[in-house]
Amino acid sequence: MIAAIAKPGEMTTAATELVEIYANESGAVFQCDRKNRLMLYFAGTLNVLKVDTFLRLKQAVASIDLQQMAANPSRSSDYEIVSVCGCDRCFILSLTELYALRDLLAGAKFSLELNRMLHECLTPIEA
């Protein structure tokens, strides 16, 4: 689908034009206007998501209680399995990976929401 995978902060020229929505040390979220998809680059893999799947993934990750996970001494609480409908990947994440993914998804959602609000304010109202 795309010719190259860019690291966060790098400009990419590919068969499909990608716009970087948000990036941090652990990954990046790109927007593909041509396919109307979001691309999540995290832990060395690229996941192509519809917008509603992205929002479900963000909700699933945000609903995990990281404090309880960190406080629980049992080995079963060391990892969390995150799977959402519409995503081909099942994420098996440690506490630090969950925190990084939560930050990445929250930052991307904030950027998308800010862009929507700016577009709404700057678009002239037709009479």
C-alpha positions in Angstrom: 0.0 0.0 0.0 2.8 2.4 0.8 6.3 2.4 -0.6 8.1 3.3 2.6 7.5 3.5 6.3 8.7 6.8 7.7 10.0 7.2 11.2 8.3 9.9 13.3 9.3 13.3 12.2 10.6 12.3 8.8 9.0 13.4 5.6 7.8 10.6 3.4 7.2 10.5 -0.3 5.2 7.4 -1.1 2.7 6.1 -3.6 0.0 7.3 -1.2 0.3 10.8 0.3 0.5 10.6 4.1 0.1 13.5 6.5 1.6 13.1 10.0 -1.1 13.7 12.6 1.0 13.2 15.7 4.3 11.6 16.6 6.2 10.8 19.8 9.2 8.6 20.7 7.2 5.4 20.4 5.5 5.9 17.1 3.3 8.1 14.9 -0.1 8.4 13.4 -0.5 9.3 9.8 -3.6 10.3 7.8 -4.3 9.0 4.3 -6.8 11.2 2.6 -7.0 9.1 -0.5 -8.1 6.0 1.4 -9.8 7.8 4.3 -7.7 5.8 6.8 -5.4 6.5 9.7 -2.1 4.6 9.9 -0.7 3.8 13.3 3.0 3.2 13.4 3.8 1.7 16.7 6.3 -0.9 18.0 7.8 -1.2 14.5 4.6 -2.1 12.8 2.2 -0.2 10.6 -1.6 -0.7 11.2 -4.1 0.7 8.8 -7.3 1.7 10.6 -10.6 3.2 9.8 -11.4 6.3 11.9 -14.1 4.4 13.9 -11.6 1.6 14.6 -9.0 4.1 15.7 -11.5 5.7 18.1 -12.4 2.2 19.5 -8.8 1.4 20.0 -8.2 4.7 21.8 -11.2 4.0 24.0 -10.0 0.4 24.8 -6.5 1.6 25.7 -7.9 4.5 27.7 -10.1 2.2 29.7 -7.2 0.1 31.1 -6.4 1.1 34.7 -2.6 1.6 34.6 -2.3 2.3 38.3 -4.0 -0.9 39.2 -1.9 -2.8 36.7 1.3 -1.3 38.2 0.2 -2.0 41.8 -0.8 -5.6 41.2 2.2 -8.0 42.0 0.8 -11.0 40.1 2.5 -12.0 36.8 -0.8 -12.0 35.0 -1.0 -8.2 35.3 2.3 -7.6 33.6 0.7 -7.6 30.2 -2.6 -6.6 28.7 -4.2 -7.9 25.6 -6.0 -5.3 23.5 -8.1 -6.3 20.5 -10.8 -4.2 18.8 -13.2 -5.0 16.0 -11.9 -3.8 12.6 -8.2 -4.1 13.5 -6.2 -7.0 12.1 -3.7 -6.9 15.0 -4.0 -8.0 18.6 -1.8 -5.9 20.8 -0.1 -7.6 23.7 1.4 -4.7 25.7 3.4 -4.2 28.8 2.7 -1.3 31.2 5.3 1.0 29.5 4.0 0.1 26.0 0.4 0.8 27.2 1.5 4.1 28.5 3.3 5.0 25.3 0.4 3.8 23.1 -2.1 5.8 25.3 -0.1 8.9 24.8 0.2 8.4 21.1 -3.5 7.8 20.6 -4.5 10.7 22.9 -2.2 13.1 21.1 -3.5 12.0 17.7 -7.1 12.3 18.7 -6.4 15.8 20.2 -4.8 16.9 16.9 -7.7 15.6 14.9 -10.2 17.3 17.1 -8.3 20.6 17.0 -8.1 20.4 13.2 -11.9 19.8 13.1 -12.6 22.8 15.4 -10.3 25.1 13.4 -11.9 24.0 10.1 -15.3 24.6 11.7 -14.4 28.1 12.8 -12.6 29.2 9.7 -15.1 27.8 7.2 -17.6 30.6 6.2 -21.2 29.9 7.0 -23.4 29.8 3.9 -26.6 31.8 4.2 
